[in-house]
Amino acid sequence: MWAVLITRIYEAFPLLCPMCGGQMRIIAFITHSAEIRHILNHIGVESAPPHITPARGPPLWEGCDAPVDDGAQGEPDWDLAAQPDEVDQRVNW
């Protein structure tokens, strides 16, 4: 099942040898990380995961010295006290 899905996505059958076209079969599942690292280092593939930089924080707009024109307002112009205390959010279909 997994081989068929990989074939559909990558347009390559994963159980065919890319050199001779012969059929390959799974002979073992390696799950121990030390063995996997040893095999990857032996064939010359980096076994350590790539370093991922942490995500940036949001921009700090308050400390910005950019001028604010008439089209942009920092605060909304509605009165929060004028909002109703209870809002009926039921769906009446």
C-alpha positions in Angstrom: 0.0 0.0 0.0 2.7 2.5 1.0 4.7 1.7 -2.2 1.6 2.5 -4.4 1.1 5.9 -2.6 4.8 6.8 -3.1 4.5 5.8 -6.7 1.6 8.1 -7.2 3.3 11.1 -5.6 6.9 10.7 -6.9 6.2 8.8 -10.1 8.8 6.3 -9.2 8.2 2.8 -7.8 10.2 2.5 -4.6 10.7 -1.3 -4.8 12.5 -1.3 -8.2 16.2 -1.0 -8.4 17.2 2.3 -10.1 20.3 0.6 -11.6 19.0 -2.6 -13.1 15.2 -2.3 -12.8 15.0 -5.5 -10.7 12.6 -6.0 -7.9 13.8 -5.1 -4.4 12.4 -6.4 -1.1 12.6 -5.2 2.4 15.0 -7.3 4.4 15.1 -5.4 7.7 13.6 -2.4 9.6 16.3 -0.5 11.5 14.8 1.4 14.4 17.8 2.0 16.7 19.1 5.5 16.3 22.8 4.5 17.0 22.7 2.0 14.1 21.1 4.4 11.8 23.7 7.1 12.6 26.5 4.5 12.0 25.1 3.5 8.6 24.6 7.1 7.5 28.1 8.1 8.5 29.5 5.1 6.7 27.9 6.1 3.4 28.8 9.7 3.8 25.5 11.2 4.6 25.2 13.7 7.5 23.4 12.0 10.4 22.8 15.1 12.5 19.6 17.0 11.7 20.0 20.4 10.2 20.2 23.4 12.6 16.9 25.3 12.5 17.0 28.9 13.7 14.2 29.9 16.1 11.2 31.8 14.8 11.3 35.6 14.8 9.1 37.5 17.1 6.4 39.9 15.9 7.5 43.4 14.7 7.8 46.1 17.4 5.6 48.9 16.0 5.5 51.0 19.1 9.3 51.8 19.0 9.2 52.7 15.3 9.8 56.3 14.4 7.7 56.1 11.2 5.3 58.9 10.7 1.6 58.1 10.9 -0.5 59.8 8.2 -4.2 60.6 8.4 -5.2 57.3 6.6 -3.8 55.1 9.4 -5.1 55.4 13.0 -3.5 53.8 16.0 -6.6 53.5 18.1 -10.1 52.5 16.9 -12.6 55.4 17.0 -15.6 53.5 18.5 -16.6 53.7 22.1 -16.1 50.4 23.9 -18.6 51.5 26.6 -21.3 51.9 24.0 -21.1 48.2 23.1 -23.9 46.0 24.4 -23.1 43.9 27.5 -24.8 40.8 26.1 -24.8 39.9 22.5 -27.2 37.2 21.2 -25.0 34.9 19.2 -27.6 32.2 18.5 -28.2 31.1 14.9 -31.8 31.7 13.8 -32.2 29.9 10.5 
